[in-house]
């Protein structure tokens, strides 16, 4: 996987950890290892502009996803084995935009670290790039269930820093 992280937020982020998480999620979802992903980390002001421009809603949000190529995930989460054939063609997946200031507020309310919140939001954004949504109750159940499974598997292999 080729994952580019561009941190314009002014907040120190462990970019290597974000890249590792993204690779884990994409691998578990059966995405071709030649796929490309961009993660942009912005401050509240920049996120507010994007949120208003693209969603028509005022103020900053935690995560936005801008898909590029039409892409569907492979068979879903599960261990991959050497020799497995990726189920999707290589593609430019799109952009996930994260706002660490909003993530920090949400993390405080949820009682976990900002890093854990950014991991959740990054996973959430990638699932949106892959076509998942949560507007309807059944979609919400599927997406958040999958998000939980991916984060649980991430915690099992997550590099300790």
DSSP file (Angstrom, degrees, kcal/mol; ACC not computed):
  #  RESIDUE AA STRUCTURE BP1 BP2  ACC     N-H-->O    O-->H-N    N-H-->O    O-->H-N    TCO  KAPPA ALPHA  PHI   PSI    X-CA   Y-CA   Z-CA
    1    1 A X              0   0    0      0, 0.0     2,-0.7     0, 0.0    35,-0.2   0.000 360.0 360.0 360.0 141.4    0.0    0.0    0.0
    2    2 A X  E     +a   36   0A   0     33,-2.4    35,-2.8     2,-0.0     2,-0.5  -0.938 360.0 176.1-109.0 112.2    1.2    3.5   -0.7
    3    3 A X  E     -a   37   0A   0     -2,-0.7     2,-0.5    33,-0.2    35,-0.2  -0.971  11.4-164.2-121.1 122.6   -0.1    5.8    2.0
    4    4 A X  E     -a   38   0A   0     33,-2.6    35,-3.3    -2,-0.5     2,-0.5  -0.908   3.5-163.7-106.2 129.3    0.9    9.5    2.0
    5    5 A X  E     -a   39   0A   0     -2,-0.5     2,-0.5    33,-0.2    35,-0.2  -0.956   5.8-174.5-113.8 128.7    0.3   11.5    5.2
    6    6 A X  E     -a   40   0A   0     33,-2.6    35,-2.7    -2,-0.5     2,-0.8  -0.945   8.5-161.2-124.2 108.6    0.4   15.3    5.0
    7    7 A X  E     +a   41   0A   0     -2,-0.5    35,-0.2    33,-0.2     3,-0.1  -0.798  28.2 152.8 -97.1 105.8    0.2   16.9    8.4
    8    8 A X        +     0   0    0     33,-3.3    35,-0.4    -2,-0.8    34,-0.2   0.162  50.5  93.6-110.4  14.1   -0.9   20.6    8.1
    9    9 A X  S    S-     0   0    0     32,-0.4    35,-0.2    33,-0.2    33,-0.1   0.699  86.9-127.5 -85.4 -20.7   -2.5   20.7   11.6
   10   10 A X  S    S+     0   0    0      1,-0.3     2,-0.4    31,-0.2    32,-0.1   0.480  76.1 114.2  81.1   1.9    0.3   22.1   13.7
   11   11 A X  S    S-     0   0    0     30,-0.1     2,-0.4     0, 0.0    -1,-0.3  -0.896  74.9-115.6-107.1 134.2   -0.3   19.1   16.0
   12   12 A X        +     0   0    0     -2,-0.4     2,-0.4    -3,-0.1     0, 0.0  -0.558  40.7 179.2 -71.1 125.1    2.4   16.4   16.4
   13   13 A X        -     0   0    0     -2,-0.4     2,-1.7    28,-0.0     3,-0.2  -0.958  38.3-117.3-126.7 142.6    1.0   13.1   15.1
   14   14 A X     >  -     0   0    0     -2,-0.4     4,-1.7     1,-0.2     3,-0.4  -0.638  36.6-179.6 -78.5  88.5    2.7    9.7   14.9
   15   15 A X  H  > S+     0   0    0     -2,-1.7     4,-2.5     1,-0.2    -1,-0.2   0.844  75.6  58.5 -63.0 -35.2    2.5    9.5   11.1
   16   16 A X  H  > S+     0   0    0      1,-0.2     4,-2.3     2,-0.2    -1,-0.2   0.886 105.3  50.2 -61.4 -38.8    4.1    6.1   11.0
   17   17 A X  H  > S+     0   0    0     -3,-0.4     4,-2.6     2,-0.2    -1,-0.2   0.895 109.9  50.2 -66.2 -40.4    1.4    4.7   13.2
   18   18 A X  H  X S+     0   0    0     -4,-1.7     4,-2.6     2,-0.2    -2,-0.2   0.909 111.0  49.4 -63.8 -42.5   -1.3    6.2   11.0
   19   19 A X  H  X S+     0   0    0     -4,-2.5     4,-2.4     2,-0.2    -2,-0.2   0.917 111.8  48.9 -62.7 -43.6    0.4    4.7    7.9
   20   20 A X  H  X S+     0   0    0     -4,-2.3     4,-2.3     2,-0.2    -2,-0.2   0.916 111.8  49.0 -62.5 -44.0    0.6    1.3    9.7
   21   21 A X  H  X S+     0   0    0     -4,-2.6     4,-2.8     2,-0.2     5,-0.2   0.939 110.6  49.9 -60.5 -47.9   -3.0    1.4   10.7
   22   22 A X  H  X S+     0   0    0     -4,-2.6     4,-2.7     1,-0.2     5,-0.2   0.918 111.2  49.4 -58.5 -44.4   -4.1    2.3    7.1
   23   23 A X  H  X S+     0   0    0     -4,-2.4     4,-2.4     1,-0.2    -1,-0.2   0.900 111.1  50.3 -60.9 -40.9   -2.1   -0.6    5.7
   24   24 A X  H  X S+     0   0    0     -4,-2.3     4,-2.7     2,-0.2    -2,-0.2   0.943 112.3  46.3 -62.2 -48.7   -3.6   -3.0    8.2
   25   25 A X  H  X S+     0   0    0     -4,-2.8     4,-1.6     1,-0.2    -2,-0.2   0.933 114.6  46.5 -61.5 -47.2   -7.2   -1.9    7.4
   26   26 A X  H  <>S+     0   0    0     -4,-2.7     5,-2.7    -5,-0.2    -1,-0.2   0.883 113.2  49.4 -65.7 -38.2   -6.7   -2.0    3.7
   27   27 A X  H ><5S+     0   0    0     -4,-2.4     3,-1.7    -5,-0.2    -1,-0.2   0.941 110.7  49.6 -64.5 -46.6   -5.0   -5.4    3.9
   28   28 A X  H 3<5S+     0   0    0     -4,-2.7    -1,-0.2     1,-0.3    -2,-0.2   0.785 108.9  54.1 -63.3 -27.1   -7.8   -6.8    6.1
   29   29 A X  T 3<5S-     0   0    0     -4,-1.6    45,-3.1    -5,-0.2    47,-0.3   0.420 116.9-114.0 -88.2   1.3  -10.3   -5.5    3.6
   30   30 A X  T < 5 +     0   0    0     -3,-1.7    57,-1.2     1,-0.2    58,-0.5   0.771  57.3 162.1  76.4  25.7   -8.6   -7.3    0.7
   31   31 A X      < -     0   0    0     -5,-2.7    -1,-0.2    -6,-0.1    59,-0.1  -0.611  49.7 -95.4 -83.5 139.0   -7.5   -4.2   -1.1
   32   32 A X    >   -     0   0    0     57,-0.3     3,-2.2    -2,-0.3    59,-0.2  -0.215  28.5-128.4 -52.3 133.5   -4.8   -4.5   -3.7
   33   33 A X  T 3  S+     0   0    0      1,-0.3    -1,-0.2   -32,-0.1    -6,-0.1   0.621 106.9  62.4 -63.9 -11.2   -1.3   -3.8   -2.2
   34   34 A X  T 3  S+     0   0    0    -33,-0.1    -1,-0.3     2,-0.1    -2,-0.1   0.435  78.5 118.5 -91.2   0.5   -0.7   -1.4   -5.0
   35   35 A X    <   -     0   0    0     -3,-2.2   -33,-2.4    55,-0.1     2,-0.4  -0.287  57.2-137.8 -65.7 152.7   -3.6    0.9   -4.0
   36   36 A X  E     -ab   2  92A   0     55,-3.0    57,-2.9   -35,-0.2    58,-0.6  -0.924  19.6-177.4-118.9 140.6   -2.8    4.5   -3.0
   37   37 A X  E     -ab   3  94A   0    -35,-2.8   -33,-2.6    -2,-0.4     2,-0.4  -0.989  11.4-154.9-135.9 141.6   -4.3    6.4   -0.1
   38   38 A X  E     -ab   4  95A   0     56,-2.3    58,-2.5    -2,-0.4     2,-0.5  -0.973   5.9-167.6-118.5 132.8   -3.8   10.0    1.0
   39   39 A X  E     -ab   5  96A   0    -35,-3.3   -33,-2.6    -2,-0.4     2,-0.5  -0.981   4.8-168.4-121.0 121.5   -4.3   11.1    4.6
   40   40 A X  E     -ab   6  97A   0     56,-2.9    58,-2.8    -2,-0.5     2,-0.6  -0.927   5.4-160.0-111.6 129.8   -4.5   14.8    5.2
   41   41 A X  E     +ab   7  98A   0    -35,-2.7   -33,-3.3    -2,-0.5   -32,-0.4  -0.947  22.2 173.1-113.0 119.7   -4.4   16.1    8.8
   42   42 A X        -     0   0    0     56,-2.7    58,-0.5    -2,-0.6    59,-0.4  -0.784  30.1-107.9-126.9 164.9   -5.7   19.7    9.2
   43   43 A X     >  -     0   0    0    -35,-0.4     4,-2.4    -2,-0.3     5,-0.2  -0.280  44.8 -94.2 -83.3 176.3   -6.5   22.2   11.9
   44   44 A X  H  > S+     0   0    0      1,-0.2     4,-2.5     2,-0.2     5,-0.2   0.860 122.4  54.6 -62.5 -37.4  -10.1   23.2   12.8
   45   45 A X  H  > S+     0   0    0      2,-0.2     4,-1.9     1,-0.2    -1,-0.2   0.947 111.4  43.2 -63.1 -48.5  -10.1   26.2   10.5
   46   46 A X  H  > S+     0   0    0      1,-0.2     4,-2.2     2,-0.2    -2,-0.2   0.889 114.3  51.3 -64.5 -39.0   -9.2   24.2    7.4
   47   47 A X  H  X S+     0   0    0     -4,-2.4     4,-2.9     1,-0.2    -1,-0.2   0.883 106.6  54.6 -66.7 -37.1  -11.6   21.4    8.5
   48   48 A X  H  X S+     0   0    0     -4,-2.5     4,-2.4     2,-0.2     5,-0.2   0.917 108.3  49.4 -60.0 -43.5  -14.4   24.0    8.9
   49   49 A X  H  X S+     0   0    0     -4,-1.9     4,-2.7     1,-0.2    -2,-0.2   0.938 114.6  43.9 -61.8 -47.7  -13.9   25.2    5.3
   50   50 A X  H  X S+     0   0    0     -4,-2.2     4,-2.7     2,-0.2     5,-0.5   0.905 112.6  52.5 -64.1 -41.7  -14.0   21.7    3.9
   51   51 A X  H  X>S+     0   0    0     -4,-2.9     4,-1.8     1,-0.2     6,-1.3   0.908 114.8  41.3 -62.1 -43.6  -17.0   20.7    6.0
   52   52 A X  H  X5S+     0   0    0     -4,-2.4     4,-1.1     4,-0.2    -2,-0.2   0.925 116.8  48.6 -70.1 -44.3  -19.0   23.7    4.8
   53   53 A X  H  <5S+     0   0    0     -4,-2.7    -2,-0.2    -5,-0.2    -3,-0.2   0.903 126.3  23.9 -63.5 -43.6  -17.8   23.4    1.2
   54   54 A X  H  <5S+     0   0    0     -4,-2.7    -3,-0.2    -5,-0.2    -2,-0.2   0.741 135.8  27.8-100.4 -26.0  -18.5   19.7    0.8
   55   55 A X  H  <5S-     0   0    0     -4,-1.8    -3,-0.2    -5,-0.5    -2,-0.1   0.526  92.7-128.2-113.5  -9.6  -21.1   18.9    3.4
   56   56 A X     << +     0   0    0     -4,-1.1     2,-0.4    -5,-0.5    -4,-0.2   0.741  68.4 124.1  69.2  22.9  -22.9   22.2    3.7
   57   57 A X        -     0   0    0     -6,-1.3    -1,-0.2     2,-0.1    -2,-0.2  -0.936  59.0-122.2-119.7 139.3  -22.5   22.1    7.5
   58   58 A X        +     0   0    0     -2,-0.4    -9,-0.1    -3,-0.1   -10,-0.0  -0.353  68.2  23.4 -77.9 157.8  -20.8   24.8    9.6
   59   59 A X  S    S-     0   0    0     -2,-0.1    -2,-0.1   -14,-0.1     2,-0.1   0.108  95.1 -52.5  80.2 167.5  -17.9   24.2   11.9
   60   60 A X        -     0   0    0     -9,-0.1     2,-0.3   -10,-0.1   -12,-0.1  -0.378  47.5-160.6 -76.4 155.9  -15.2   21.6   12.0
   61   61 A X        -     0   0    0    -17,-0.1    41,-0.2    -2,-0.1    42,-0.1  -0.762  25.8-115.6-124.3 176.3  -15.9   17.9   11.9
   62   62 A X  S    S+     0   0    0      1,-0.3    37,-1.8    -2,-0.3     2,-0.3   0.886  87.6   4.2 -83.5 -40.4  -13.7   15.0   12.9
   63   63 A X  E     -C   98   0A   0     35,-0.2     2,-0.3    39,-0.1    -1,-0.3  -0.999  53.7-173.0-150.0 141.7  -13.2   13.2    9.6
   64   64 A X  E     -C   97   0A   0     33,-2.1    33,-3.1    -2,-0.3     2,-0.4  -0.970  11.4-154.8-130.0 150.1  -14.1   13.6    6.0
   65   65 A X  E     -C   96   0A   0     -2,-0.3     2,-0.5    31,-0.2    31,-0.2  -0.993   7.3-171.3-129.7 131.8  -13.5   11.1    3.2
   66   66 A X  E     -C   95   0A   0     29,-3.1    29,-2.2    -2,-0.4    63,-0.1  -0.860  17.1-153.9-122.9  93.4  -13.2   11.9   -0.5
   67   67 A X  E     -C   94   0A   0     -2,-0.5    27,-0.3    27,-0.2    26,-0.1  -0.340  13.8-177.3 -69.3 148.2  -13.2    8.8   -2.7
   68   68 A X        +     0   0    0     25,-2.6     2,-0.3     1,-0.3    25,-0.2   0.774  63.6  32.6-106.4 -74.3  -11.5    8.8   -6.0
   69   69 A X  S    S-     0   0    0     23,-1.9     2,-0.5     1,-0.1    -1,-0.3  -0.615  88.1-107.1 -88.0 146.1  -11.9    5.5   -7.9
   70   70 A X        +     0   0    0     -2,-0.3     2,-0.4    -3,-0.1    60,-0.1  -0.606  56.7 165.3 -69.3 122.7  -15.0    3.4   -7.6
   71   71 A X        -     0   0    0     -2,-0.5     2,-0.4    58,-0.3    17,-0.1  -0.997  28.0-159.6-146.3 142.0  -13.8    0.5   -5.4
   72   72 A X        -     0   0    0     -2,-0.4    59,-0.1    15,-0.1    58,-0.0  -0.967  28.7-111.9-123.7 143.7  -15.4   -2.3   -3.5
   73   73 A X        -     0   0    0     57,-0.5   -43,-0.2    -2,-0.4   -42,-0.1  -0.157  29.6-111.8 -68.5 166.6  -13.7   -4.2   -0.7
   74   74 A X        -     0   0    0    -45,-3.1   -44,-0.1     1,-0.1     3,-0.1   0.331  68.1 -47.4 -73.7-148.5  -12.7   -7.9   -0.9
   75   75 A X  S    S-     0   0    0      1,-0.2     2,-0.2   -45,-0.1   -45,-0.1   0.508  91.7-106.6 -71.5  -3.2  -14.4  -10.6    1.2
   76   76 A X        -     0   0    0    -47,-0.3    -1,-0.2     2,-0.1    -2,-0.0  -0.531  63.3 -12.7 108.5-176.3  -14.1   -8.6    4.4
   77   77 A X  S    S+     0   0    0     -2,-0.2     2,-0.2   -48,-0.1   -48,-0.1  -0.234  79.3 110.4 -62.8 145.7  -11.9   -8.8    7.5
   78   78 A X  S    S-     0   0    0    -50,-0.0   -48,-0.1     2,-0.0    -2,-0.1  -0.786  70.5 -63.9 161.3 159.7   -9.9  -11.9    8.0
   79   79 A X        -     0   0    0     -2,-0.2     2,-0.3     1,-0.1   -51,-0.0  -0.364  45.5-144.3 -65.7 140.4   -6.4  -13.1    8.0
   80   80 A X        -     0   0    0     -2,-0.1     2,-0.3     4,-0.0    -1,-0.1  -0.796  12.9-152.5-101.6 148.0   -4.5  -12.9    4.7
   81   81 A X    >   -     0   0    0     -2,-0.3     3,-2.6     1,-0.0     0, 0.0  -0.889  30.9 -87.5-122.1 151.7   -2.1  -15.6    3.7
   82   82 A X  T 3  S+     0   0    0     -2,-0.3     3,-0.1     1,-0.3    -1,-0.0  -0.319 117.1  28.7 -55.2 132.4    1.0  -15.5    1.5
   83   83 A X  T 3  S+     0   0    0      1,-0.4    -1,-0.3    -3,-0.0     2,-0.0   0.266  83.8 140.4  96.2 -11.3   -0.1  -16.2   -2.0
   84   84 A X    <   -     0   0    0     -3,-2.6     2,-0.5     1,-0.1    -1,-0.4  -0.392  51.6-129.3 -61.6 142.6   -3.7  -14.7   -1.6
   85   85 A X        -     0   0    0     -3,-0.1    -1,-0.1    -2,-0.0   -53,-0.0  -0.848  22.6-115.3 -96.5 125.2   -4.7  -12.8   -4.6
   86   86 A X        -     0   0    0     -2,-0.5   -55,-0.1     1,-0.1   -54,-0.1  -0.275  17.2-142.3 -57.4 144.9   -6.0   -9.3   -3.9
   87   87 A X  S    S+     0   0    0    -57,-1.2     2,-0.3     2,-0.1    -1,-0.1   0.421  77.3  55.2 -94.4   1.7   -9.7   -9.0   -4.8
   88   88 A X  S    S-     0   0    0    -58,-0.5     2,-0.1   -17,-0.1   -53,-0.1  -0.943  84.1-110.8-131.0 155.7   -9.5   -5.5   -6.2
   89   89 A X        -     0   0    0     -2,-0.3   -57,-0.3     1,-0.1    -2,-0.1  -0.407  49.6 -86.3 -74.9 158.0   -7.4   -3.8   -8.8
   90   90 A X        +     0   0    0     -2,-0.1     2,-0.3   -59,-0.1   -55,-0.1  -0.396  64.6 162.6 -62.1 145.3   -4.9   -1.2   -7.8
   91   91 A X        -     0   0    0    -59,-0.2   -55,-3.0    -3,-0.1     2,-0.9  -0.983  50.9-102.7-157.6 163.0   -6.5    2.2   -7.5
   92   92 A X  E     -b   36   0A   0     -2,-0.3   -23,-1.9   -57,-0.2   -24,-0.3  -0.876  37.3-167.6 -89.6 107.3   -6.2    5.6   -6.1
   93   93 A X  E     -     0   0A   0    -57,-2.9   -25,-2.6    -2,-0.9     2,-0.3   0.912  32.0-122.4 -68.0 -44.3   -8.6    5.2   -3.1
   94   94 A X  E     -bC  37  67A   0    -58,-0.6   -56,-2.3   -27,-0.3     2,-0.4  -0.944  34.9 -43.5 135.6-158.4   -8.9    8.9   -2.3
   95   95 A X  E     -bC  38  66A   0    -29,-2.2   -29,-3.1    -2,-0.3     2,-0.5  -0.921  29.9-162.8-119.6 136.5   -8.3   11.2    0.7
   96   96 A X  E     -bC  39  65A   0    -58,-2.5   -56,-2.9    -2,-0.4     2,-0.5  -0.981  15.2-159.5-110.5 128.4   -9.1   10.9    4.3
   97   97 A X  E     -bC  40  64A   0    -33,-3.1   -33,-2.1    -2,-0.5     2,-0.3  -0.946   9.9-172.7-113.2 124.4   -9.0   14.2    6.2
   98   98 A X  E     -bC  41  63A   0    -58,-2.8   -56,-2.7    -2,-0.5     2,-0.5  -0.869  16.1-155.0-116.9 147.8   -8.6   14.2   10.0
   99   99 A X     >  -     0   0    0    -37,-1.8     4,-2.3    -2,-0.3     3,-0.3  -0.917   3.5-167.9-122.7 104.5   -8.8   17.0   12.5
  100  100 A X  H  > S+     0   0    0     -2,-0.5     4,-2.4   -58,-0.5     5,-0.1   0.788  85.7  59.1 -64.8 -27.7   -6.8   16.2   15.6
  101  101 A X  H  > S+     0   0    0    -59,-0.4     4,-1.5     2,-0.2    -1,-0.2   0.928 110.6  41.3 -66.7 -43.1   -8.2   19.1   17.6
  102  102 A X  H  > S+     0   0    0     -3,-0.3     4,-2.3   -41,-0.2    -2,-0.2   0.901 114.0  54.1 -67.9 -40.5  -11.8   17.7   17.2
  103  103 A X  H  X S+     0   0    0     -4,-2.3     4,-2.8     1,-0.2    -2,-0.2   0.889 105.1  54.2 -60.0 -39.4  -10.5   14.2   17.8
  104  104 A X  H  X S+     0   0    0     -4,-2.4     4,-2.1     2,-0.2    -1,-0.2   0.906 108.8  48.1 -63.0 -41.9   -8.9   15.4   21.1
  105  105 A X  H  X S+     0   0    0     -4,-1.5     4,-1.9     2,-0.2    -1,-0.2   0.927 114.2  45.9 -63.3 -45.2  -12.2   16.8   22.3
  106  106 A X  H  X S+     0   0    0     -4,-2.3     4,-2.2     1,-0.2    -2,-0.2   0.888 110.6  53.6 -66.2 -38.9  -14.1   13.6   21.3
  107  107 A X  H  X>S+     0   0    0     -4,-2.8     5,-2.1     2,-0.2     4,-1.4   0.909 107.6  51.0 -62.1 -42.5  -11.4   11.4   23.0
  108  108 A X  H  <5S+     0   0    0     -4,-2.1     3,-0.2     1,-0.2    -1,-0.2   0.915 111.9  46.9 -61.2 -43.9  -11.7   13.3   26.2
  109  109 A X  H  <5S+     0   0    0     -4,-1.9    -1,-0.2     1,-0.2    -2,-0.2   0.848 115.3  46.2 -65.5 -34.7  -15.5   12.8   26.2
  110  110 A X  H  <5S-     0   0    0     -4,-2.2    -1,-0.2     2,-0.1    -2,-0.2   0.612 111.6-120.1 -85.6 -13.3  -15.1    9.1   25.3
  111  111 A X  T  <5S+     0   0    0     -4,-1.4     2,-0.3     1,-0.3    -3,-0.2   0.795  75.5  99.6  79.9  28.8  -12.4    8.6   28.0
  112  112 A X  S   <S-     0   0    0     -5,-2.1    -1,-0.3    -6,-0.1    -2,-0.1  -0.833  76.5 -74.8-135.6 179.2   -9.6    7.4   25.7
  113  113 A X     >  -     0   0    0     -2,-0.3     4,-1.9     1,-0.1     5,-0.1  -0.258  32.4-121.1 -75.0 158.4   -6.5    8.9   24.1
  114  114 A X  H  > S+     0   0    0      1,-0.2     4,-2.8     2,-0.2     5,-0.2   0.880 115.8  57.7 -61.9 -38.2   -6.4   11.2   21.1
  115  115 A X  H  > S+     0   0    0      1,-0.2     4,-2.1     2,-0.2    -1,-0.2   0.918 105.8  48.5 -59.3 -44.2   -4.3    8.6   19.4
  116  116 A X  H  > S+     0   0    0      2,-0.2     4,-2.1     1,-0.2    -1,-0.2   0.882 111.6  50.5 -63.5 -38.0   -7.0    6.0   19.8
  117  117 A X  H  X S+     0   0    0     -4,-1.9     4,-2.8     2,-0.2    -2,-0.2   0.905 109.2  50.4 -67.1 -41.0   -9.6    8.5   18.5
  118  118 A X  H  X S+     0   0    0     -4,-2.8     4,-2.7     2,-0.2    -2,-0.2   0.879 109.1  52.3 -64.5 -36.8   -7.5    9.2   15.5
  119  119 A X  H  X S+     0   0    0     -4,-2.1     4,-2.2    -5,-0.2    -2,-0.2   0.924 111.4  46.8 -62.3 -44.0   -7.1    5.5   14.8
  120  120 A X  H  X S+     0   0    0     -4,-2.1     4,-2.6     1,-0.2    -2,-0.2   0.937 114.5  46.6 -62.3 -46.9  -10.9    5.1   15.0
  121  121 A X  H  X S+     0   0    0     -4,-2.8     4,-2.7     2,-0.2    -2,-0.2   0.875 111.2  51.2 -66.7 -37.9  -11.5    8.1   12.7
  122  122 A X  H  X S+     0   0    0     -4,-2.7     4,-2.3     2,-0.2    -1,-0.2   0.932 112.1  46.9 -63.7 -45.4   -8.9    7.0   10.2
  123  123 A X  H  X S+     0   0    0     -4,-2.2     4,-2.3    -5,-0.2    -2,-0.2   0.924 112.4  51.0 -60.3 -45.1  -10.5    3.5   10.0
  124  124 A X  H  X S+     0   0    0     -4,-2.6     4,-1.9     1,-0.2    -2,-0.2   0.920 110.4  48.9 -58.6 -46.6  -13.9    5.2    9.7
  125  125 A X  H  X S+     0   0    0     -4,-2.7     4,-2.0     1,-0.2    -1,-0.2   0.893 109.4  51.6 -63.1 -40.7  -12.7    7.4    6.8
  126  126 A X  H  X S+     0   0    0     -4,-2.3     4,-1.5     1,-0.2    -1,-0.2   0.910 107.0  53.5 -63.7 -41.5  -11.1    4.4    5.0
  127  127 A X  H  <>S+     0   0    0     -4,-2.3     5,-2.5     1,-0.2    -1,-0.2   0.888 106.8  52.5 -61.2 -37.7  -14.4    2.5    5.2
  128  128 A X  H ><5S+     0   0    0     -4,-1.9     3,-1.8     1,-0.2    -1,-0.2   0.913 105.9  53.8 -62.1 -41.2  -16.2    5.5    3.7
  129  129 A X  H 3<5S+     0   0    0     -4,-2.0   -58,-0.3     1,-0.3    -1,-0.2   0.823 105.5  55.0 -60.3 -29.9  -13.6    5.4    0.8
  130  130 A X  T 3<5S-     0   0    0     -4,-1.5   -57,-0.5    -5,-0.1    -1,-0.3   0.350 129.2 -95.6 -88.1   6.2  -14.5    1.8    0.3
  131  131 A X  T < 5S+     0   0    0     -3,-1.8    -3,-0.2     1,-0.3     2,-0.2   0.473  77.5 138.6  99.7   2.2  -18.2    2.6   -0.1
  132  132 A X      < +     0   0    0     -5,-2.5    -1,-0.3    -6,-0.2     2,-0.3  -0.536  24.0 174.5 -80.9 148.9  -19.5    2.0    3.4
  133  133 A X        -     0   0    0     -2,-0.2    10,-0.4     6,-0.1     9,-0.1  -0.895  29.7-151.9-143.9 172.7  -22.0    4.4    4.9
  134  134 A X        +     0   0    0     -2,-0.3     6,-0.1     9,-0.1    -2,-0.0   0.036  60.0 111.9-139.9  29.2  -24.1    4.7    8.1
  135  135 A X  S    S+     0   0    0      4,-0.1     2,-0.3     5,-0.0    -1,-0.0   0.870  77.5  49.8 -72.5 -36.8  -27.2    6.7    7.0
  136  136 A X  S  > S-     0   0    0      1,-0.1     4,-2.9     0, 0.0     5,-0.2  -0.734  92.1-115.0-102.9 151.7  -29.6    3.8    7.4
  137  137 A X  H  > S+     0   0    0     -2,-0.3     4,-2.3     1,-0.2     5,-0.2   0.870 116.0  47.6 -54.5 -41.7  -29.8    1.6   10.5
  138  138 A X  H  > S+     0   0    0      2,-0.2     4,-2.1     1,-0.2    -1,-0.2   0.886 113.8  47.7 -69.4 -36.5  -28.6   -1.6    8.7
  139  139 A X  H  > S+     0   0    0      2,-0.2     4,-3.1     1,-0.2     5,-0.3   0.907 111.1  52.1 -66.3 -41.6  -25.7    0.3    7.1
  140  140 A X  H  X S+     0   0    0     -4,-2.9     4,-2.7     1,-0.2     5,-0.4   0.928 110.0  48.2 -59.4 -47.1  -24.8    1.8   10.5
  141  141 A X  H  X S+     0   0    0     -4,-2.3     4,-1.8    -5,-0.2    -1,-0.2   0.923 114.9  45.2 -61.2 -45.6  -24.7   -1.7   12.1
  142  142 A X  H  X S+     0   0    0     -4,-2.1     4,-2.4     2,-0.2    -2,-0.2   0.947 116.7  43.8 -64.3 -48.9  -22.6   -3.1    9.3
  143  143 A X  H  X S+     0   0    0     -4,-3.1     4,-2.7   -10,-0.4    -2,-0.2   0.931 117.2  43.3 -66.7 -45.9  -20.1   -0.2    9.1
  144  144 A X  H  X S+     0   0    0     -4,-2.7     4,-2.1    -5,-0.3    -1,-0.2   0.830 113.5  52.7 -72.7 -29.6  -19.6    0.2   12.9
  145  145 A X  H  X S+     0   0    0     -4,-1.8     4,-2.1    -5,-0.4    -1,-0.2   0.930 112.6  44.6 -65.2 -45.1  -19.4   -3.5   13.4
  146  146 A X  H  X S+     0   0    0     -4,-2.4     4,-2.7     2,-0.2    -2,-0.2   0.905 111.3  53.6 -65.3 -42.4  -16.7   -3.8   10.8
  147  147 A X  H  X S+     0   0    0     -4,-2.7     4,-2.4     1,-0.2    -1,-0.2   0.916 109.2  49.2 -57.7 -44.3  -15.0   -0.7   12.2
  148  148 A X  H  X S+     0   0    0     -4,-2.1     4,-2.3     2,-0.2    -1,-0.2   0.904 111.0  49.3 -62.6 -42.5  -14.9   -2.4   15.6
  149  149 A X  H  X S+     0   0    0     -4,-2.1     4,-2.5     2,-0.2    -2,-0.2   0.914 111.9  48.7 -62.8 -43.5  -13.5   -5.7   14.2
  150  150 A X  H  X S+     0   0    0     -4,-2.7     4,-2.1     1,-0.2    -2,-0.2   0.906 112.6  47.2 -65.2 -42.0  -10.8   -3.8   12.3
  151  151 A X  H  X S+     0   0    0     -4,-2.4     4,-2.3    -5,-0.2    -1,-0.2   0.879 111.1  52.0 -68.1 -36.7   -9.8   -1.8   15.4
  152  152 A X  H  X S+     0   0    0     -4,-2.3     4,-1.0     2,-0.2    -2,-0.2   0.933 111.7  45.7 -64.0 -45.2   -9.7   -4.9   17.5
  153  153 A X  H  X S+     0   0    0     -4,-2.5     4,-0.9     1,-0.2     3,-0.2   0.860 110.9  55.2 -66.7 -33.0   -7.5   -6.7   15.1
  154  154 A X  H >X S+     0   0    0     -4,-2.1     4,-2.2     1,-0.2     3,-0.9   0.916 102.7  54.9 -63.1 -43.6   -5.3   -3.6   14.9
  155  155 A X  H 3< S+     0   0    0     -4,-2.3    -1,-0.2     1,-0.3    -2,-0.2   0.787 103.6  56.9 -62.2 -26.7   -4.8   -3.6   18.6
  156  156 A X  H 3< S+     0   0    0     -4,-1.0    -1,-0.3    -3,-0.2    -2,-0.2   0.798 122.2  24.1 -73.0 -29.2   -3.5   -7.1   18.5
  157  157 A X  H << S+     0   0    0     -4,-0.9    -2,-0.2    -3,-0.9    -1,-0.2   0.463  87.8 132.0-115.7  -5.0   -0.8   -6.2   16.0
  158  158 A X     <  -     0   0    0     -4,-2.2     2,-0.2    -5,-0.1  -141,-0.0  -0.221  62.4-115.3 -54.9 129.1   -0.3   -2.5   16.7
  159  159 A X        -     0   0    0   -142,-0.1     2,-0.4     1,-0.1    -1,-0.1  -0.466  28.0-127.5 -65.9 135.4    3.4   -1.6   17.1
  160  160 A X              0   0    0     -2,-0.2    -1,-0.1     1,-0.1     0, 0.0  -0.693 360.0 360.0 -85.4 136.0    4.1   -0.4   20.7
  161  161 A X              0   0    0     -2,-0.4    -1,-0.1  -144,-0.0    -2,-0.0   0.348 360.0 360.0-118.2 360.0    5.8    3.0   20.9
